[in-house]
């Protein structure tokens, strides 16, 4: 059970983070996109990039909730035995 308690919440967090970044880039949502570029040579700015941390925070929350659900289910299963 120890290996599952690490890998399932971690994979849920990584999957949800990747999915949110993909949705943000696909639909051009700046709050969910990883990179966005602005080029304006007339003002002297050749390249600018940035990214949102919101999908990472949501991924941490999803991983935390997944871990809590697994602990509750494991606790309920051990009480039945």
ZALUMDREN-102904 format. One record per atom (N, C-alpha, C): residue number from 1; chain; atom name; x, y, z. Coordinates in nm, 3 decimals. Each point is the difference from the previous one (the first is absolute). Example, Ala and Ser with C-alpha at 12.3 -4.5 7.8 and 13.67 -1.06 7.14 Angstrom:
2
REC  torfi  rotor  vexvex        x        y        z
REC      1      A       N    1.319   -0.569    0.780
REC      1      A      CA   -0.089    0.119    0.000
REC      1      A       C    0.090    0.120    0.000
REC      2      A       N   -0.035    0.105   -0.072
REC      2      A      CA    0.082    0.119    0.006
REC      2      A       C   -0.077    0.109    0.073
***
This chain:
81
REC  torfi  rotor  vexvex        x        y        z
REC      1      A       N    0.082   -0.121    0.000
REC      1      A      CA   -0.082    0.121    0.000
REC      1      A       C    0.086    0.127    0.000
REC      2      A       N    0.123   -0.009    0.050
REC      2      A      CA    0.085    0.118    0.006
REC      2      A       C    0.032    0.056   -0.139
REC      3      A       N    0.028   -0.088   -0.096
REC      3      A      CA    0.033    0.049   -0.134
REC      3      A       C   -0.121    0.065   -0.066
REC      4      A       N   -0.117   -0.053    0.023
REC      4      A      CA   -0.120    0.061   -0.058
REC      4      A       C   -0.027    0.136    0.061
REC      5      A       N    0.029    0.018    0.128
REC      5      A      CA   -0.027    0.128    0.064
REC      5      A       C    0.088    0.111   -0.055
REC      6      A       N    0.113   -0.036   -0.059
REC      6      A      CA    0.085    0.102   -0.060
REC      6      A       C   -0.034    0.022   -0.147
REC      7      A       N   -0.015   -0.106   -0.076
REC      7      A      CA   -0.011    0.013   -0.145
REC      7      A       C   -0.135    0.047   -0.049
REC      8      A       N   -0.106   -0.041    0.063
REC      8      A      CA   -0.132    0.042   -0.048
REC      8      A       C   -0.024    0.150    0.019
REC      9      A       N    0.024    0.059    0.118
REC      9      A      CA   -0.016    0.145    0.011
REC      9      A       C    0.097    0.079   -0.087
REC     10      A       N    0.123   -0.050   -0.013
REC     10      A      CA    0.098    0.068   -0.084
REC     10      A       C   -0.042   -0.002   -0.146
REC     11      A       N   -0.044   -0.115   -0.047
REC     11      A      CA   -0.043   -0.007   -0.139
REC     11      A       C   -0.128    0.080   -0.024
REC     12      A       N   -0.090    0.004    0.098
REC     12      A      CA   -0.121    0.081   -0.013
REC     12      A       C    0.036    0.149   -0.008
REC     13      A       N    0.095    0.043    0.082
REC     13      A      CA    0.043    0.140   -0.002
REC     13      A       C    0.067    0.036   -0.132
REC     14      A       N    0.089   -0.087   -0.047
REC     14      A      CA    0.069    0.028   -0.126
REC     14      A       C   -0.095   -0.003   -0.119
REC     15      A       N   -0.093   -0.095    0.000
REC     15      A      CA   -0.096   -0.009   -0.110
REC     15      A       C   -0.091    0.122   -0.003
REC     16      A       N   -0.050    0.042    0.116
REC     16      A      CA   -0.090    0.116    0.001
REC     16      A       C    0.074    0.128   -0.037
REC     17      A       N    0.125    0.013    0.043
REC     17      A      CA    0.080    0.117   -0.037
REC     17      A       C    0.024    0.004   -0.151
REC     18      A       N    0.039   -0.114   -0.055
REC     18      A      CA    0.023   -0.006   -0.144
REC     18      A       C   -0.126    0.025   -0.080
REC     19      A       N   -0.112   -0.055    0.047
REC     19      A      CA   -0.127    0.020   -0.069
REC     19      A       C   -0.042    0.147    0.003
REC     20      A       N    0.018    0.067    0.113
REC     20      A      CA   -0.036    0.142    0.008
REC     20      A       C    0.090    0.086   -0.088
REC     21      A       N    0.130   -0.032   -0.004
REC     21      A      CA    0.089    0.074   -0.090
REC     21      A       C   -0.036   -0.024   -0.147
REC     22      A       N   -0.036   -0.123   -0.034
REC     22      A      CA   -0.040   -0.030   -0.138
REC     22      A       C   -0.128    0.075   -0.037
REC     23      A       N   -0.097    0.003    0.090
REC     23      A      CA   -0.124    0.074   -0.026
REC     23      A       C    0.030    0.149   -0.014
REC     24      A       N    0.086    0.052    0.085
REC     24      A      CA    0.035    0.142   -0.007
REC     24      A       C    0.069    0.037   -0.130
REC     25      A       N    0.090   -0.086   -0.047
REC     25      A      CA    0.068    0.029   -0.127
REC     25      A       C   -0.091   -0.022   -0.119
REC     26      A       N   -0.089   -0.098    0.009
REC     26      A      CA   -0.087   -0.031   -0.111
REC     26      A       C   -0.104    0.111   -0.023
REC     27      A       N   -0.057    0.051    0.107
REC     27      A      CA   -0.105    0.101   -0.011
REC     27      A       C    0.050    0.141    0.028
REC     28      A       N    0.131    0.016    0.012
REC     28      A      CA    0.064    0.130    0.021
REC     28      A       C   -0.054    0.070    0.125
REC     29      A       N   -0.001   -0.072    0.111
REC     29      A      CA   -0.040    0.055    0.129
REC     29      A       C    0.128    0.035    0.075
REC     30      A       N    0.026    0.128    0.025
REC     30      A      CA    0.127    0.041    0.059
REC     30      A       C    0.015   -0.049    0.143
REC     31      A       N   -0.110   -0.016    0.073
REC     31      A      CA    0.009   -0.047    0.138
REC     31      A       C    0.040   -0.148    0.009
REC     32      A       N   -0.013   -0.073   -0.109
REC     32      A      CA    0.033   -0.142   -0.001
REC     32      A       C    0.110   -0.035   -0.098
REC     33      A       N    0.060    0.096   -0.066
REC     33      A      CA    0.099   -0.032   -0.101
REC     33      A       C    0.141    0.002    0.059
REC     34      A       N    0.085   -0.081   -0.060
REC     34      A      CA    0.137   -0.012    0.048
REC     34      A       C    0.085    0.116   -0.052
REC     35      A       N   -0.006    0.027   -0.126
REC     35      A      CA    0.080    0.108   -0.057
REC     35      A       C   -0.087    0.086   -0.090
REC     36      A       N    0.033    0.123   -0.004
REC     36      A      CA   -0.062    0.090   -0.096
REC     36      A       C    0.108    0.097   -0.046
REC     37      A       N   -0.006    0.034   -0.125
REC     37      A      CA    0.105    0.079   -0.061
REC     37      A       C   -0.056    0.134   -0.046
REC     38      A       N    0.080    0.101    0.020
REC     38      A      CA   -0.034    0.133   -0.050
REC     38      A       C    0.121    0.054   -0.074
REC     39      A       N   -0.020    0.036   -0.121
REC     39      A      CA    0.109    0.058   -0.079
REC     39      A       C   -0.043    0.139   -0.046
REC     40      A       N    0.078    0.098    0.037
REC     40      A      CA   -0.028    0.137   -0.040
REC     40      A       C    0.133    0.070   -0.027
REC     41      A       N    0.052   -0.015   -0.121
REC     41      A      CA    0.131    0.059   -0.030
REC     41      A       C    0.002    0.152    0.004
REC     42      A       N   -0.113    0.065   -0.017
REC     42      A      CA    0.000    0.147   -0.001
REC     42      A       C    0.029    0.057    0.139
REC     43      A       N   -0.032   -0.074    0.105
REC     43      A      CA    0.029    0.047    0.135
REC     43      A       C    0.128   -0.059    0.056
REC     44      A       N    0.069   -0.081   -0.077
REC     44      A      CA    0.126   -0.058    0.042
REC     44      A       C   -0.014   -0.133    0.073
REC     45      A       N   -0.121   -0.050    0.014
REC     45      A      CA   -0.021   -0.130    0.064
REC     45      A       C   -0.004   -0.105   -0.109
REC     46      A       N    0.100   -0.088   -0.001
REC     46      A      CA    0.004   -0.101   -0.104
REC     46      A       C   -0.070   -0.127    0.042
REC     47      A       N    0.006   -0.033    0.127
REC     47      A      CA   -0.055   -0.128    0.045
REC     47      A       C   -0.035    0.010    0.148
REC     48      A       N   -0.115   -0.051    0.033
REC     48      A      CA   -0.042   -0.003    0.139
REC     48      A       C   -0.083   -0.125    0.021
REC     49      A       N    0.028   -0.071    0.106
REC     49      A      CA   -0.079   -0.120    0.026
REC     49      A       C   -0.032   -0.006    0.148
REC     50      A       N   -0.103   -0.072    0.031
REC     50      A      CA   -0.041   -0.018    0.139
REC     50      A       C   -0.093   -0.117    0.010
REC     51      A       N   -0.042   -0.028    0.119
REC     51      A      CA   -0.091   -0.113    0.018
REC     51      A       C   -0.079    0.016    0.128
REC     52      A       N   -0.104   -0.077    0.008
REC     52      A      CA   -0.089    0.006    0.114
REC     52      A       C    0.033   -0.111    0.099
REC     53      A       N   -0.011    0.030    0.127
REC     53      A      CA    0.021   -0.100    0.105
REC     53      A       C   -0.131   -0.059    0.049
REC     54      A       N   -0.111    0.048   -0.052
REC     54      A      CA   -0.131   -0.048    0.044
REC     54      A       C   -0.017   -0.151   -0.026
REC     55      A       N    0.037   -0.053   -0.118
REC     55      A      CA   -0.013   -0.145   -0.019
REC     55      A       C    0.086   -0.082    0.097
REC     56      A       N    0.115    0.052    0.039
REC     56      A      CA    0.084   -0.071    0.097
REC     56      A       C   -0.068   -0.003    0.136
REC     57      A       N   -0.059    0.112    0.040
REC     57      A      CA   -0.070    0.003    0.129
REC     57      A       C   -0.122   -0.093   -0.002
REC     58      A       N   -0.073    0.000   -0.109
REC     58      A      CA   -0.115   -0.091   -0.011
REC     58      A       C    0.047   -0.145    0.001
REC     59      A       N    0.114   -0.028   -0.064
REC     59      A      CA    0.056   -0.134    0.002
REC     59      A       C    0.036   -0.045    0.141
REC     60      A       N    0.059    0.089    0.081
REC     60      A      CA    0.030   -0.033    0.139
REC     60      A       C   -0.127   -0.030    0.078
REC     61      A       N   -0.104    0.078   -0.024
REC     61      A      CA   -0.127   -0.022    0.070
REC     61      A       C   -0.060   -0.134   -0.041
REC     62      A       N    0.004   -0.033   -0.129
REC     62      A      CA   -0.053   -0.129   -0.046
REC     62      A       C    0.079   -0.115    0.061
REC     63      A       N    0.132    0.012    0.007
REC     63      A      CA    0.082   -0.104    0.060
REC     63      A       C   -0.029   -0.016    0.149
REC     64      A       N   -0.018    0.112    0.069
REC     64      A      CA   -0.032   -0.004    0.143
REC     64      A       C   -0.135   -0.067    0.024
REC     65      A       N   -0.100    0.036   -0.080
REC     65      A      CA   -0.133   -0.060    0.015
REC     65      A       C    0.005   -0.149   -0.032
REC     66      A       N    0.076   -0.039   -0.103
REC     66      A      CA    0.013   -0.141   -0.035
REC     66      A       C    0.064   -0.078    0.115
REC     67      A       N    0.101    0.058    0.063
REC     67      A      CA    0.065   -0.067    0.113
REC     67      A       C   -0.095   -0.016    0.117
REC     68      A       N   -0.078    0.102    0.029
REC     68      A      CA   -0.096   -0.008    0.111
REC     68      A       C   -0.106   -0.106   -0.028
REC     69      A       N   -0.049   -0.006   -0.123
REC     69      A      CA   -0.100   -0.101   -0.035
REC     69      A       C    0.059   -0.140    0.016
REC     70      A       N    0.125   -0.018   -0.044
REC     70      A      CA    0.063   -0.131    0.013
REC     70      A       C    0.018   -0.039    0.147
REC     71      A       N    0.037    0.096    0.085
REC     71      A      CA    0.017   -0.030    0.142
REC     71      A       C   -0.133   -0.038    0.065
REC     72      A       N   -0.106    0.070   -0.038
REC     72      A      CA   -0.133   -0.032    0.055
REC     72      A       C   -0.043   -0.139   -0.043
REC     73      A       N    0.020   -0.033   -0.128
REC     73      A      CA   -0.038   -0.133   -0.049
REC     73      A       C    0.084   -0.109    0.064
REC     74      A       N    0.129    0.025    0.020
REC     74      A      CA    0.087   -0.099    0.063
REC     74      A       C   -0.041   -0.020    0.147
REC     75      A       N   -0.037    0.109    0.065
REC     75      A      CA   -0.044   -0.009    0.139
REC     75      A       C   -0.129   -0.077    0.011
REC     76      A       N   -0.093    0.022   -0.094
REC     76      A      CA   -0.127   -0.073    0.000
REC     76      A       C    0.022   -0.148   -0.030
REC     77      A       N    0.092   -0.031   -0.092
REC     77      A      CA    0.029   -0.138   -0.034
REC     77      A       C    0.064   -0.075    0.116
REC     78      A       N    0.086    0.068    0.076
REC     78      A      CA    0.067   -0.066    0.112
REC     78      A       C   -0.096   -0.022    0.117
REC     79      A       N   -0.104    0.081    0.012
REC     79      A      CA   -0.099   -0.019    0.105
REC     79      A       C   -0.092   -0.118   -0.027
REC     80      A       N   -0.015   -0.038   -0.128
REC     80      A      CA   -0.086   -0.111   -0.035
REC     80      A       C    0.062   -0.134    0.034
REC     81      A       N    0.132   -0.005    0.002
REC     81      A      CA    0.070   -0.127    0.024
REC     81      A       C    0.001   -0.038    0.143
***
